[in-house]
Amino acid sequence: MHATVRRQRIHGSNSHLVPVMGVRDRPTGDVAAEAVARDDSATAREFLRDHTTGPVMVYTDDSKIYARLPRHRSVNHSRGQYVDGSCHTNGIESFWALFKRGHYGTYHQISPQHLHRYITEFCGRHYMRHLTAGERIGRVAAALDGRRLPYAELVA
């Protein structure tokens, strides 16, 4: 397939999608993700400023939006490079794989209006992945105690 055709299929067919950014802290395994208005450099810098503390090394794929980040290394997925020494995106990619599997296997269609709810759910699942089923149920029940989401607010 010619490169221009491939580029159009990759970028043209996804123009209706809402961009989502995520970051994973390697030492702790903590994940933060959120839907963003645009997938550009300014948004990426703001997202990283909000979800990191101090100067940190950032490892990304080869997207141009990360090119001007300070303390940044990338792997070139489009050329088949997935690891370059300590530079890889495997941790956050596994989070996205689980999120996509939930989308395709359980929810089938995610409305942009409720995307933040799904992202929050999968971040919570990620944090509780090492707990037993009983511990997870207990934590979720405790977090829901006294909280309500009326239908009118859900569909507003």
C-alpha positions as CSV (number, residue, x, y, z in Angstrom):
1,M,0.0,0.0,0.0
2,H,1.4,3.4,-0.9
3,A,2.3,5.7,2.0
4,T,-0.2,8.4,1.2
5,V,-3.0,5.9,1.0
6,R,-2.0,4.4,4.3
7,R,-1.7,7.8,5.9
8,Q,-5.2,8.7,4.7
9,R,-6.6,5.4,6.1
10,I,-4.9,5.8,9.4
11,H,-5.7,9.5,10.0
12,G,-8.7,10.2,7.8
13,S,-10.9,7.4,9.2
14,N,-10.4,8.4,12.8
15,S,-11.3,12.0,12.6
16,H,-14.4,11.4,14.6
17,L,-12.5,10.0,17.6
18,V,-11.9,11.8,20.8
19,P,-8.2,11.9,21.7
20,V,-7.2,10.3,25.0
21,M,-3.8,10.7,26.7
22,G,-2.3,8.5,29.3
23,V,0.8,8.3,31.4
24,R,2.3,5.4,33.5
25,D,4.8,5.9,36.3
26,R,7.3,3.1,35.9
27,P,8.4,2.7,39.6
28,T,4.8,2.6,41.0
29,G,2.8,1.3,38.0
30,D,0.3,4.1,38.6
31,V,-1.7,5.2,35.5
32,A,-3.4,8.5,34.7
33,A,-5.5,9.0,31.6
34,E,-8.1,11.5,30.4
35,A,-9.9,12.6,27.3
36,V,-8.4,15.7,25.8
37,A,-9.7,18.4,23.4
38,R,-6.9,18.1,21.0
39,D,-3.9,15.9,20.3
40,D,-1.2,18.6,19.9
41,S,2.0,19.6,21.6
42,A,0.5,22.1,23.9
43,T,-2.1,19.6,25.2
44,A,0.6,17.0,25.7
45,R,2.8,19.4,27.7
46,E,-0.2,20.5,29.9
47,F,-1.2,16.9,30.4
48,L,2.3,15.9,31.5
49,R,2.5,19.0,33.8
50,D,-0.7,18.0,35.5
51,H,0.2,14.3,35.9
52,T,4.0,14.3,36.7
53,T,6.0,15.9,39.5
54,G,9.3,17.5,38.9
55,P,11.6,16.9,35.9
56,V,11.0,13.3,34.7
57,M,12.2,11.4,31.7
58,V,9.3,10.8,29.3
59,Y,9.3,7.9,26.9
60,T,6.8,8.1,24.0
61,D,6.1,6.7,20.6
62,D,7.2,8.7,17.5
63,S,4.2,11.0,17.4
64,K,5.2,14.6,16.4
65,I,3.3,16.1,19.3
66,Y,6.0,14.9,21.8
67,A,9.0,16.2,19.8
68,R,9.6,19.4,21.9
69,L,9.2,17.8,25.3
70,P,12.2,18.3,27.6
71,R,13.9,15.1,28.9
72,H,12.2,13.0,26.2
73,R,13.1,9.8,24.3
74,S,11.0,8.0,21.8
75,V,10.7,4.7,19.9
76,N,9.7,4.6,16.3
77,H,6.7,2.3,16.1
78,S,6.1,3.1,12.5
79,R,9.5,1.6,11.7
80,G,9.1,-1.4,13.9
81,Q,11.1,-0.1,16.8
82,Y,9.5,-0.9,20.1
83,V,12.4,-0.9,22.5
84,D,15.6,1.1,22.6
85,G,17.5,0.3,25.8
86,S,15.3,1.6,28.6
87,C,13.1,3.5,26.2
88,H,9.8,1.7,25.6
89,T,6.0,2.4,25.9
90,N,5.1,-1.2,26.9
91,G,3.6,-0.3,30.3
92,I,1.0,2.3,29.0
93,E,0.4,0.2,25.9
94,S,-0.7,-2.7,28.0
95,F,-3.2,-0.3,29.8
96,W,-4.5,0.8,26.3
97,A,-4.8,-2.8,25.3
98,L,-7.1,-3.6,28.3
99,F,-9.1,-0.4,27.7
100,K,-9.6,-1.3,24.0
101,R,-10.5,-4.9,24.9
102,G,-13.1,-3.6,27.3
103,H,-14.4,-1.4,24.5
104,Y,-14.6,-4.1,21.9
105,G,-15.6,-7.0,24.1
106,T,-18.0,-5.5,26.7
107,Y,-19.2,-2.0,25.8
108,H,-19.0,-2.1,22.0
109,Q,-19.6,1.6,21.7
110,I,-18.4,4.4,23.9
111,S,-20.1,7.8,23.7
112,P,-17.8,10.8,23.8
113,Q,-20.2,12.2,26.4
114,H,-19.4,9.4,28.8
115,L,-15.8,8.6,27.8
116,H,-14.4,10.1,31.0
117,R,-16.4,7.6,33.0
118,Y,-15.0,4.6,31.1
119,I,-11.5,6.0,31.4
120,T,-12.0,6.4,35.2
121,E,-13.3,2.9,35.5
122,F,-10.3,1.4,33.7
123,C,-7.8,3.5,35.7
124,G,-9.6,2.1,38.8
125,R,-9.4,-1.4,37.5
126,H,-5.7,-0.9,36.9
127,Y,-5.1,0.3,40.4
128,M,-6.9,-2.7,41.9
129,R,-5.5,-5.4,39.6
130,H,-3.5,-7.0,42.4
131,L,-6.4,-7.3,44.8
132,T,-8.6,-10.3,45.3
133,A,-12.2,-10.1,44.0
134,G,-13.5,-9.6,47.5
135,E,-11.1,-6.8,48.2
136,R,-12.1,-5.1,45.0
137,I,-15.8,-5.4,45.8
138,G,-15.1,-4.0,49.3
139,R,-13.2,-1.0,48.0
140,V,-15.8,-0.2,45.3
141,A,-18.6,-0.5,47.8
142,A,-16.8,1.8,50.2
143,A,-16.2,4.4,47.5
144,L,-19.9,4.3,46.4
145,D,-21.2,4.8,50.0
146,G,-23.3,7.9,50.1
147,R,-22.8,8.7,46.4
148,R,-25.5,8.9,43.7
149,L,-25.6,9.4,40.0
150,P,-29.3,10.3,39.1
151,Y,-30.4,9.2,35.7
152,A,-31.2,12.9,34.8
153,E,-27.6,13.8,35.5
154,L,-26.3,10.7,33.6
155,V,-28.2,11.6,30.4
156,A,-27.8,15.4,30.7
